[in-house]
Amino acid sequence: MNDAVLSQTLPRPFDTRRAVNLSVKIWFYIAAIGHTIFFAYILAVFYPPIAESGLYGLKGLHLPAGFREGDTLGNLASVSHVLLAAIVIGGGPLQLVPAVRRYAPNFHRWLGRSYLLAAVISSIAGLYMTWTRHTFGNQVSQISIAMDGILILVFAFMAVRTAMARRITEHRRWALRLFLAASAVWFFRVALMGWAMLTGGWGVDWESFTGPFLYALGFGQYLLPLAMLEWYFYCQKRGATPGTQIAFVSALIPLTMFMAIGIFAATMGLWLPRI
C-alpha cells in the first residue's frame, strides 16, 4: 500500500487551533445579533422621546436612573448614558469585523474614535449616577458597576496609547478588552434573562433587586468575558497545548448556548414588548 492510499484513508488529526477560531467566530456572530437587537431597541424606545422633549423625554421610560426634577446634572448624565449607548452597543461589533477594517479603513478609524469617546463619556456618566442616585441594588451592586466603569477607562486609555505608538497587535487586544467591558450592560441583561428563563430566577429578589445571583452577575458580567478573552489570547500562542485549546472550546460552547438563550429571553421579555 503506497503513501497516496494511506493519505486518503487515514483520518486527519483534529485541528484544535481551528476549533478555537471556529468557536470564537460562532460566539461573535451570535453576540453581534444580540447587540443588533439591543441597538434597535435603544433607537426605537429612547431616541424619539428624548429628541422630542429633551431631558423631559426621560419621564416614563423604563430607566432606574431616569428623570428627576431639579437634578439637571443627573438628568444630563442619564441622557448621555442612554444616547451614547447606541454607539457603544451598535458600533462595538461592527468595529471588530475584519472586512470593515480591511475595506473601509477610514470608517474603521472614525468609528473607533467615536466608540472610544462614547464609551468613556458613558462610563463617567454611569459612575456619577451609580454613586449619586442609588437607584437599585445595594453597595455590592454599586461596587461591581464602579469596577466596570474604571476598567472601561483603563482599557480605553491603553487602546489609545498603543494605537498612537503603532503597536497594532497590542492595540487590538486592548480594543477587545474595551469591547467586552463596555458591553457589560448587554451581558447583564442577557445573562439575567437567560437565568430567569432556565431557573425561574433563583437567587434573585426582584423587589429589591438583590440576591446571590445578582451579586455574582454584577462582577461576572465583565470578569467572565474578560477571563475567556485572556484564555483565547493564550490559545493563540505557539506554546499553547491542544489540551488547553480543547478545554477552551469546551468552556466556550456552553457559554455561547447560554448566551443564545439569554438573547432570546431578553428579546421576547424585555425589548420587543417595549418597542
C-alpha positions in Angstrom: 0.0 0.0 0.0 1.6 3.3 -1.1 1.7 6.6 0.7 -1.0 8.1 -1.6 -3.5 5.5 -0.5 -2.6 6.0 3.2 -3.0 9.8 2.9 -6.6 9.2 1.7 -7.7 6.5 4.2 -6.1 7.7 7.5 -8.2 10.3 9.3 -6.7 13.8 9.7 -5.6 14.8 13.2 -8.1 17.1 15.0 -7.0 20.7 14.4 -7.6 22.3 17.9 -6.4 25.7 16.8 -9.0 25.8 14.1 -11.7 24.6 16.6 -10.8 27.6 18.8 -11.1 30.0 16.0 -14.4 28.5 14.8 -16.0 28.5 18.3 -15.0 32.2 18.7 -16.5 33.1 15.4 -19.8 31.4 16.3 -19.8 33.2 19.6 -19.2 36.6 17.9 -21.9 36.0 15.3 -24.5 35.3 18.0 -23.3 38.2 20.1 -23.5 40.5 17.2 -27.1 39.5 16.5 -27.9 40.2 20.2 -26.1 43.6 20.1 -28.1 44.5 17.0 -31.4 43.7 18.6 -30.5 45.8 21.7 -29.2 48.6 19.4 -32.6 48.7 17.6 -34.4 48.7 21.0 -32.4 51.7 22.2 -33.1 53.6 19.0 -36.8 52.8 19.0 -37.6 53.4 22.6 -35.2 56.1 23.9 -34.3 58.3 21.0 -37.8 59.5 19.9 -38.9 60.9 23.3 -35.6 62.5 24.1 -35.4 64.0 20.6 -38.9 65.5 21.1 -38.7 66.6 24.7 -35.1 66.8 25.7 -34.4 65.9 29.3 -38.1 65.6 30.0 -38.2 62.7 27.5 -36.7 60.6 30.3 -40.1 60.7 32.0 -42.0 57.4 31.7 -39.1 55.5 30.3 -38.0 52.2 31.8 -34.9 53.6 33.4 -33.8 53.0 37.0 -32.0 56.4 36.9 -34.4 58.4 34.8 -35.7 62.0 35.1 -35.6 63.7 38.4 -37.0 67.2 38.8 -34.3 69.7 39.7 -31.4 67.4 39.1 -30.1 68.9 35.9 -26.6 67.3 36.1 -28.0 63.9 36.9 -30.5 64.1 34.1 -27.8 65.1 31.7 -25.7 62.1 32.8 -28.7 59.9 32.3 -29.4 61.2 28.8 -25.8 61.0 27.7 -25.5 57.5 29.1 -28.6 56.3 27.1 -27.9 58.1 23.9 -24.2 57.1 23.7 -25.1 53.5 24.5 -26.3 53.3 20.9 -22.8 53.9 19.6 -21.3 51.5 22.1 -23.7 48.7 21.5 -24.2 49.2 17.8 -20.6 50.2 16.9 -18.7 47.7 19.0 -19.4 44.5 16.9 -19.1 46.5 13.7 -15.7 47.7 14.7 -14.5 44.1 15.1 -15.5 42.9 11.7 -12.2 42.3 9.7 -13.9 43.3 6.4 -14.6 46.8 7.8 -11.1 47.3 8.9 -9.7 46.0 5.5 -12.0 47.6 3.0 -13.1 50.8 4.9 -10.1 51.8 6.9 -11.2 55.5 7.3 -14.7 54.5 8.5 -13.0 52.0 10.9 -10.8 54.7 12.4 -13.6 57.2 12.8 -15.9 54.6 14.2 -13.2 53.6 16.6 -12.7 57.1 17.8 -16.4 57.7 18.2 -16.8 54.3 20.0 -14.0 55.1 22.4 -15.2 58.6 23.2 -18.8 57.3 23.7 -17.6 54.5 26.0 -15.6 56.9 28.1 -18.3 59.5 28.5 -21.0 56.9 29.1 -18.8 55.3 31.7 -18.2 58.5 33.6 -21.9 59.3 33.4 -22.7 55.8 34.7 -20.2 56.2 37.6 -21.8 59.5 38.5 -25.3 58.1 38.6 -24.2 55.0 40.5 -22.9 56.9 43.4 -25.3 59.8 43.5 -28.7 58.3 42.7 -28.5 54.8 44.3 -31.3 53.6 42.1 -31.2 49.8 42.6 -29.4 47.1 44.4 -27.1 47.9 47.3 -23.4 48.7 47.9 -22.3 45.4 46.3 -24.1 46.4 43.1 -22.5 49.8 43.2 -19.0 48.5 43.7 -19.4 46.0 40.8 -20.7 48.7 38.5 -17.9 51.1 39.5 -15.2 48.5 38.9 -16.6 48.0 35.3 -16.5 51.8 34.8 -12.9 52.0 35.9 -11.9 49.1 33.7 -13.5 50.8 30.7 -11.5 54.0 31.3 -8.3 52.0 31.7 -8.8 49.9 28.6 -9.8 53.0 26.6 -6.6 54.7 27.7 -4.4 51.7 26.8 -6.2 51.3 23.4 -5.4 54.9 22.6 -1.8 54.7 23.9 -1.0 51.6 21.9 -2.6 53.0 18.7 -0.6 56.2 18.9 2.6 54.1 19.4 1.6 52.0 16.3 1.7 48.8 18.3 -1.3 47.4 16.4 -1.4 43.9 17.8 -1.4 45.3 21.4 -4.0 47.9 20.3 -6.4 45.3 19.0 -6.1 43.3 22.3 -6.9 46.4 24.4 -9.8 47.2 22.0 -11.2 43.7 22.5 -11.0 44.2 26.3 -12.7 47.5 26.0 -15.5 46.0 23.9 -16.2 43.3 26.5 -16.1 45.7 29.4 -18.3 48.3 27.6 -20.8 45.6 26.7 -21.3 44.5 30.3 -24.6 46.3 30.3 -25.7 44.0 27.5 -24.1 40.9 29.1 -26.0 41.7 32.3 -29.4 41.7 30.6 -28.8 38.7 28.5 -27.4 36.6 31.4 -30.2 37.7 33.8 -33.0 36.9 31.4 -31.4 33.6 30.4 -31.0 32.7 34.1 -34.7 33.6 34.8 -35.8 31.5 31.8 -33.8 28.4 32.9 -34.2 28.6 36.7 -37.2 30.9 37.3 -34.9 33.5 38.8 -33.3 31.5 41.6 -31.1 33.7 43.8 -32.8 37.0 42.7 -35.0 39.2 44.8 -36.9 41.1 42.1 -38.4 43.7 44.5 -35.1 44.9 46.0 -33.0 43.7 43.0 -30.6 41.9 45.3 -29.6 38.3 45.9 -26.7 35.9 45.5 -27.1 35.5 41.7 -27.2 39.3 41.1 -24.1 39.8 43.3 -22.2 37.1 41.2 -23.6 38.5 37.9 -22.6 42.1 38.9 -18.9 41.1 38.7 -19.3 38.2 36.3 -20.9 40.4 33.6 -17.4 41.6 32.7 -14.9 39.4 34.6 -16.1 36.2 32.9 -15.9 37.6 29.4 -12.5 39.1 30.1 -11.2 35.9 31.6 -12.4 34.0 28.5 -10.7 36.6 26.3 -7.4 36.2 28.1 -7.7 32.4 27.7 -8.3 32.9 24.0 -5.2 35.0 23.7 -3.2 32.3 25.4 -4.7 29.7 23.0 -3.3 31.7 20.1 0.3 31.4 21.3 2.6 28.9 19.7 3.2 27.2 23.1 -0.5 26.5 23.7 -1.2 22.8 24.1 -4.1 21.0 22.3 -5.4 20.2 25.8 -5.7 23.9 26.7 -7.3 24.7 23.4 -9.9 21.8 23.7 -10.6 23.0 27.3 -11.3 26.5 26.0 -13.7 25.3 23.3 -15.4 23.0 25.8 -16.0 26.0 28.1 -17.0 28.5 25.3 -19.6 26.2 23.7 -22.0 26.0 26.7 -21.4 29.7 27.5 -22.4 30.5 23.9 -25.5 28.3 24.2 -26.5 30.1 27.4 -25.9 33.5 25.7 -28.2 32.5 22.8 -30.9 31.5 25.3 -30.4 34.8 27.1 -30.7 36.8 23.9 -33.9 35.1 23.0 -35.3 35.6 26.6 -34.2 39.3 26.7 -35.6 39.9 23.2 -39.0 38.4 24.0 -39.3 39.5 27.6 -37.5 42.9 27.7 -37.0 44.5 24.4 -39.8 43.6 21.9 -42.7 44.2 24.4 -41.5 47.8 24.9 -41.0 48.8 21.2 
